[in-house]
Amino acid sequence: MRTFIGIDFPKSLKEQIVEVQSFLKSISKKGRWKYIDNFHLTLKFLGEIEYEKVEKIRQALEKNLKDFSRFSLKISSCGYFKGHGNLRVVYLKPDGNLEKLNNIFSLVEDAMAEVGFEREKREYTPHITIAQDVVLNEPFENFQKYVESFSFDEIPVEKVILFLSEEIDRKRVYTPLFEIQLH
């Protein structure tokens, strides 16, 4: 089963992200748009795992995150990863307590290394994917200005979740397998 560790958002914030995504759609020729239920912040993509490994993952995360306190983030800007003639990924960037976000990322990396997963070699670039394979009608700067003027709710980081990622009826569905509460 395909899995990842991430941070989920309140419904109200997901609805705000949909508003921003709608503006992006309005200035685009085409794109693949993330569903409202799938907005999240990934800490570690695990890929395919055996179900038997879930409990080991839970134990390692509980051990490493047992003293980690809650914090919050804010969305303040956006960016993209470039593709061939398109924007491969358009994302929103979290801001605020990035030091704590990087700390929790490191603790998750340590926990998963203990369970046998390879460490991420690339630098952690926290992002919230809202669309893929986007071709714009207008300059990206128009979207950037819109995002920077938008007033987003805070992202409360209160728990870390192991998500199952599966395709159901040609739609990607993320289902929480377990949650680790922060203090």
C-alpha positions in Angstrom: 0.0 0.0 0.0 1.2 3.5 -0.9 1.7 5.8 2.1 3.0 9.2 3.2 3.3 11.1 6.5 1.8 14.5 6.5 -0.2 17.3 8.2 -3.9 17.7 7.4 -5.8 21.0 7.4 -9.1 22.2 8.8 -12.0 22.2 6.3 -12.2 26.1 6.5 -8.6 26.4 5.3 -9.2 23.8 2.6 -12.1 25.9 1.4 -9.9 29.0 1.2 -7.4 27.0 -0.8 -10.2 26.0 -3.2 -10.9 29.8 -3.7 -7.3 30.4 -4.6 -7.3 27.4 -6.8 -10.4 28.7 -8.6 -8.6 31.9 -9.4 -5.7 29.9 -10.9 -8.2 27.9 -13.0 -9.6 31.2 -14.3 -6.3 32.3 -15.7 -5.3 28.8 -17.0 -5.8 27.0 -20.3 -5.6 23.7 -18.6 -4.3 21.8 -15.6 -4.9 18.9 -13.3 -6.5 20.2 -10.1 -6.1 18.7 -6.6 -9.4 17.8 -4.8 -10.3 19.7 -1.7 -9.9 16.6 0.5 -6.4 16.1 -0.7 -4.8 19.4 0.4 -2.1 18.6 2.9 1.6 19.2 3.8 3.8 16.2 3.2 6.6 15.5 5.7 7.8 12.2 4.2 6.7 10.1 1.3 7.1 6.4 2.2 5.8 4.8 -1.0 4.8 1.2 -1.1 4.9 -0.5 2.3 3.6 -3.8 3.8 0.7 -3.5 6.2 2.8 -5.2 8.9 5.1 -2.2 8.9 2.4 0.3 10.0 2.8 -0.5 13.7 6.6 -0.1 13.6 6.0 3.3 11.9 3.6 4.3 14.6 5.9 3.3 17.4 8.9 5.1 15.9 6.9 8.3 15.4 5.4 8.1 18.9 8.9 7.8 20.3 10.4 10.6 18.3 7.5 13.1 18.6 6.5 12.4 22.2 7.8 15.8 23.5 7.0 17.8 20.4 4.6 20.7 21.0 1.9 22.0 18.7 2.6 25.1 16.5 1.0 26.9 13.6 2.0 28.0 10.1 0.5 30.5 7.7 0.3 30.5 3.9 1.8 33.6 2.5 3.1 32.9 -1.0 3.2 30.5 -3.8 5.6 28.9 -6.3 5.9 26.3 -8.9 8.2 23.5 -10.2 8.7 23.8 -13.9 7.9 21.1 -16.5 8.3 20.9 -20.3 6.2 23.9 -21.5 4.0 23.9 -18.4 4.1 24.4 -14.6 4.6 20.8 -13.4 3.4 21.6 -9.9 1.8 24.8 -8.6 1.9 25.1 -4.8 1.2 27.3 -1.8 4.1 27.9 0.6 3.8 27.7 4.3 5.4 30.4 6.4 5.7 31.3 10.0 7.3 28.8 12.4 9.4 27.1 9.7 12.1 26.2 12.3 9.6 24.0 14.1 8.4 22.6 10.8 12.0 21.7 9.9 12.5 20.2 13.3 9.4 18.0 13.0 10.6 17.0 9.5 14.0 16.0 10.9 12.4 13.9 13.7 10.1 12.2 11.2 13.2 11.4 9.0 15.0 10.0 12.1 12.0 7.9 13.0 11.7 6.5 9.5 15.4 5.8 9.2 15.1 3.7 12.4 12.4 1.6 10.7 14.5 1.2 7.6 13.4 3.9 5.2 16.0 5.8 3.2 16.6 9.4 4.3 15.6 12.2 1.9 18.6 13.4 0.0 17.0 16.6 -1.2 16.5 19.7 1.0 13.0 19.8 2.5 10.8 22.2 0.5 7.5 22.4 2.3 4.7 23.0 -0.2 0.9 22.5 -0.6 0.2 21.2 -4.1 -2.9 22.7 -5.6 -2.4 21.8 -9.3 -0.2 20.0 -11.8 0.6 20.3 -15.4 -0.8 23.9 -15.6 -0.6 26.0 -18.8 -1.4 29.6 -18.0 -3.2 32.3 -20.1 -1.7 35.1 -18.0 1.7 35.7 -16.2 2.3 33.7 -13.0 2.8 37.0 -11.3 -0.9 37.6 -11.5 -1.6 34.5 -9.4 1.3 35.4 -7.1 -0.2 38.8 -6.3 -3.6 37.2 -5.7 -2.2 34.7 -3.2 -0.1 37.4 -1.4 -3.3 39.6 -1.0 -5.4 36.6 0.2 -6.0 36.3 4.0 -5.6 32.6 4.9 -6.5 31.1 8.2 -3.6 29.6 10.2 -2.5 26.0 9.7 -2.7 24.4 13.2 -0.1 21.7 13.4 -1.6 19.5 16.2 -0.9 16.0 14.8 1.1 14.0 12.3 -0.8 11.5 10.2 0.2 8.4 8.3 -2.0 8.5 5.2 -2.9 5.7 2.8 -2.9 7.0 -0.8 -5.0 4.9 -3.2 -6.8 5.4 -6.4 -10.6 4.9 -6.2 -12.8 5.5 -9.3 -9.9 7.3 -11.0 -9.5 9.7 -8.1 -6.7 9.8 -5.6 -8.0 9.3 -2.1 -6.0 9.9 1.1 -7.2 7.9 4.2 -5.6 8.4 7.6 -4.2 5.1 9.0 -3.2 6.7 12.4 -2.5 10.0 14.0 0.2 11.1 16.4 -1.1 13.9 18.6 1.4 16.7 19.4 1.4 18.3 22.9 
